[in-house]
Amino acid sequence: MVRKIKQIISLLLIMLLSVSLFSCSYFKKAQEATSLDEAENVETKTYINNYGSEAENDEAVTNDQSSELTEDESVDTEEAQQQVSTGKLAGRKICVDPGHGTFTQSVKEPIAPGSTETKAAFVTGTSGSYQTEAEFNLKVGMLLKEMLEAEGAEVFMTRTGAVAELSNVGRAQLGNDNNCDCAVRIHADASSDSSVYGLSMLVPGSGGYITDYDLISESRDLGIYVLESVIDKTGAYNRGIINRNDLTGFNWSTIPSILIECGFMTNPQDDAMLADPDYQVLIAEGITQGLINYFNK
Ligand SMILES: [Zn+2]
């Protein structure tokens, strides 16, 4: 009996030993496996990290660059699209003609298509105590360009620098050839009488070279809207609408066109006002608002 018990205990011990040995080896294997997994994981992670981080960095850089570009582009595009779609002059094409400018050609050109009557193709404007008329016209013209573009219009400038590249016929043709909705010519006045002052709006008259009466009527309408708006803005003395049949720029124009005489450079008060940058802004604002009113009449 005692022997039997001893046998059973031995068997149990052997089993216990086997079990513990087995579990040890299993545990070790499991540990190894875990280590391996960890190592692989680490390696994998390292690999991924190295590769991934480089890629990410590159992408990050690219992304940064592209996002910068995209942001810039999108801002530009969005702004442009917003202006084009929501501006009060969206879809309008406007020719802005700052009068005069420096030139070297002393040539003449027909006053109207098919006419034998000729006038100087390039003309020097008047001059004040602070600036030449050409300089003043350009300042207002560039302000106007900016304001019209901010309202979604496409602007065609007859000049953006001191030099007059286009003749009077060429200025009119720029607006015609680009299918502009209208042309605005910017000038300042002069008189032998220094007491004469104020702002006037020149428009093509009837009974001259222009036989398209709708065109004459549209130009007059445009002139009325812009004159009223500029007078509102500036508070200048209103000399009214003046019909002209003798201006090459009008006679060659196939689109509604107006010419604003912003004030007299020969009048000390007008001359000082025309030299004031704030007043120049008011004129450009007035023209812009006048165009908005005209196109939404
Ligand atoms: Zn002029």
Residues whose N, C-alpha, C, O or C-beta is under 5 A from the ligand:
A	BS01	ZN	G99 G125 H187 A188
